[in-house]
Amino acid sequence: MISDIICQVYFDSKSSEKIFELLNFYLPQYQPLKLDYTSKIDGEFNSNQEMIDYFVNTNNISQTFYWNQYINNPEKVMFGVDMTNDNKTIFSLTFDGTIEQAEIYLIELKQKLDSDIGFISFINPIEYDNGIDFKNKY
């Protein structure tokens, strides 16, 4: 068993629908984000949906979100979304498991995002400046 395996996959745009679809698939009993997780220029958010929609619908802004599920989650899967300042998204799954499980998660996430660009790393996510940099490196 390996701790903190990270599968990251490139998505060519930003989509609230895709974020919540995958969040609900991988963590059906996820812990909602606190409404002060981040803020906007003109105040605070009233819901998780409003928070995600704001960053999806605002161009040239970056924000990363991570969700956990504290029950029924033996692999300790954490779901992540990094919306980059070039309006792309890097989705991630961080979990405790095996290389074989990582390969399955990576292939599955790539299929769900219709992407052929992804990477598996350990302990720390891979570094990139924005979505295009991720795409070009990996």
LODREN-589455 format. One record per residue (C-alpha): residue in one letter; x, y, z. Coordinates in steps of 0.02 Angstrom, whole numbers, padded with zeros to 5 digits, always signed. Layout:
AXYZ...
This chain:
M+00000+00000+00000I+00069+00170-00052S+00009+00332+00030D-00032+00487-00069I-00036+00425-00248I-00096+00567-00359C-00179+00548-00530Q-00194+00712-00624V-00287+00733-00789Y-00301+00882-00906F-00472+00948-00959D-00477+01076-01099S-00604+01193-01018K-00697+01229-00856S-00866+01153-00815S-00969+01154-00654E-01071+01010-00722K-00914+00903-00751I-00843+00949-00580F-01000+00896-00486E-01027+00743-00596L-00853+00676-00554L-00859+00734-00374N-01020+00637-00348F-00950+00486-00440Y-00788+00474-00340L-00851+00540-00173P-01040+00516-00163Q-01039+00564+00022Y-00913+00706+00008Q-00891+00839+00139P-00954+01005+00067L-00829+01148+00063K-00843+01282+00194L-00914+01439+00116D-00760+01538+00169Y-00646+01415+00075T-00613+01560-00043S-00696+01726-00081K-00741+01839-00223I-00708+02024-00242D-00884+02076-00195G-00912+01963-00045E-00937+01784+00010F-01026+01637-00068N-01196+01569-00017S-01170+01390-00079N-01041+01270-00148Q-01128+01279-00318E-01112+01469-00320M-00928+01457-00272I-00886+01334-00411D-00993+01426-00539Y-00903+01589-00499F-00731+01517-00540V-00795+01420-00691N-00879+01574-00763T-00739+01699-00726N-00603+01699-00858N-00416+01708-00822I-00431+01667-00638S-00355+01519-00547Q-00424+01422-00399T-00397+01249-00328F-00525+01150-00230Y-00508+00986-00136W-00647+00879-00065N-00638+00737+00060Q-00757+00601+00115Y-00735+00542+00293I-00850+00389+00288N-00853+00240+00171N-00686+00289+00095P-00557+00154+00135E-00432+00216+00004K-00443+00393+00077V-00484+00464-00095M-00475+00653-00106F-00547+00737-00261G-00462+00895-00327V-00497+01025-00460D-00371+01155-00513M-00448+01287-00626T-00302+01374-00709N-00283+01555-00765D-00292+01500-00948N-00467+01429-00922K-00418+01245-00916T-00444+01120-00774I-00331+00989-00699F-00432+00856-00607S-00348+00750-00475L-00377+00599-00367T-00263+00574-00218F-00276+00409-00126D-00189+00269-00034G-00170+00113-00140T-00064+00020-00266I+00015+00063-00433E-00114-00048-00516Q-00256+00051-00436A-00172+00213-00490E-00167+00153-00670I-00351+00106-00662Y-00398+00275-00587L-00294+00367-00716I-00371+00275-00864E-00546+00296-00793L-00525+00482-00759K-00452+00510-00933Q-00602+00421-01009K-00727+00521-00907L-00641+00683-00961D-00612+00626-01141S-00428+00667-01117D-00269+00578-01163I-00161+00688-01051G-00129+00631-00874F+00006+00587-00751I+00032+00485-00592S+00142+00556-00455F+00177+00517-00273I+00164+00626-00117N+00163+00794-00210P+00062+00844-00363I+00164+00880-00518E+00208+01062-00547Y+00145+01166-00692D+00110+01350-00725N-00061+01331-00808G-00163+01210-00911I-00062+01228-01071D+00100+01201-00974F+00026+01040-00900K-00030+00985-01074N+00142+01018-01149K+00239+00933-01009Y+00134+00778-00984
